[in-house]
Amino acid sequence: MAIVRAVKTGVWSDATTWNTGALPTSADDVYSNTFTVTIDVSPTVLSISNAATTGVTAGGSFVPTNGMTLTCTAATGITNGTVTNAVLSS
């Protein structure tokens, strides 16, 4: 399990949006890290959050585009935010 965090506002499918330089995988906990990430693909991740953790600042949001499906495999896959009109925000 890795912590993957956004390093800029951008689209999910752009590897430069992420601190790892690669797209998050099903083994990753993903954080918005104060940025807005548009989910333009249908990813599967362990979890998704806009909370703070080691090396991650709270805030930001995930905005899905029409037709995408976000799958979180952890029991508490979406944390520290509210889902309003399909937007996870702090």
Secondary structure, DSSP 8 states (H G I E B T S, - for coil): -EEEEBSSSEETT-GGGBTTSS---TTEEEE-TTSEEEE-S--EESEEE-S-BTTB-S--EEEE-TT---EE-STT-EESSEEETTEEE-
